[in-house]
Amino acid sequence: MKTLNVGLIGYGFMGRTHSNGYSQAPHFFTNEYRPVLKAVCARSEDDMEAAQAFADQWGYESVETDWREMIKRDDIDIVDICTPNHLHAEMAIACAEAGKMIVCEKPLAMNSAQGEEMCQAVEKAGVKNMVSYNYRRIPAVTLAKQLIDEGRLGRIFHYRANFLQDWTINADVPQGGAATWRLDAKSAGSGVTGDLLAHCIDTALWLNGEILDVSAVTETFIKERVHSDTGKKQPVTIDDACNFFCHFKNGSLGLFESTRYARGHKALYTFEINGEHASIRWDLHDLHRLEYFDHRDDSIVRGWRNVHISDGDMPYMDHWWVPGLNIGYEHSFVHQVADFLKSIETGEAFHPSFRDALETQKVCDAVLESAAERAWKNV
């Protein structure tokens, strides 16, 4: 078995999910390559203690304090970027120029122009790349893709999705800093559009195809927040909530909603797709199930089925436990590592790539432009 050494930049929530993926994938999936947790990079010398604690817990062999020095190392094969969004482009382009394979957290970039630069860099260098839109690899979502591709739903009429949270309702939550950079547009680029709707859009593009145009509204409910870096109140420039309509290239209509002001919801991500023959719907809170309705069933038994995704002939499940036992959120990251390693082994293209994620970025940009101008926008 060959080894691929991983250098991780950023060791917060996403750093943990990715590290778990690298650690677990070789135990459950057979690949020619095995990832080795070689180095984790701290933000600065001041964060060295925290980075070392993370390295000790997860088994990283070394700690760096300068990401530029880390990517120069000959013993680093894959660089995994788990940083705030505004750092993605510089890091990814430098990694590509250094000939490193790249794993990047979503969204790809701050905007489409920046994302295009990133795509050109990895394509020029010919380095393997992926963006961590992990929900594609939850077995129930992957099964939804299979059912659609088999034509079971027939012509698609509607795609609707939402992603609801409630963690920023309190006006005392600050913006900026290591903990709440997602509320600072300089670090995040946007609010729920790039953070939450980006997941919904990526899944929609994968399941239902290209989005042609959008009509959106956004709202920022709390206009000023204390900034963690300055201690002073500053205007909030990210979107707290966003709704948009769209037309898909296949003729279907889309309806998307995301907010961090839905009291009672911590991470409610759902989608439903209605076709001429059948409908499917999925809920992250019940992620190991896919609901399915087929109008072609006899009328006396026609109704929504609640399909438990656990049998060995369902996506990914032959690698886990016996039928009837569940897997969870963290397994989507194991699956993406396993699939990425397999693509390196076979030479096949991996999806979502930077170029795939750029299509999601273009939709996000169009959504924000539509909301700002109160007009329909082409993607």
Protein Blocks (a to p, Z undefined) as FASTA:
>chain_A
ZZdddddehjafklmmmmmmmmmmmmmpccfbdcddfbccdfblklmmmmmmmmmmnopa
bdcfbfklmmmpmkbfbdcddbdfklmmmmmmmmmmnopacdddddfblbfklmmmmmmm
mmmnopacddddfklmgmklmmmmmmmmnomnopafbdcdddddfklmpmklcgejjklm
mmpmklnopamlmmmmmmmmmmmmmmnopafbdcdddddfblbdcdfklopacddfbdfb
dcdddddfkopacdddddfkbghiablccdddddfkbccdddfklmmbccdddfkbcfkl
gccdddddfbfkbghklmmccehiacdfklmmmmmmmmmmmmmmnopacdddfklmmmmm
mmmmmmmmmmmnopacdZZ
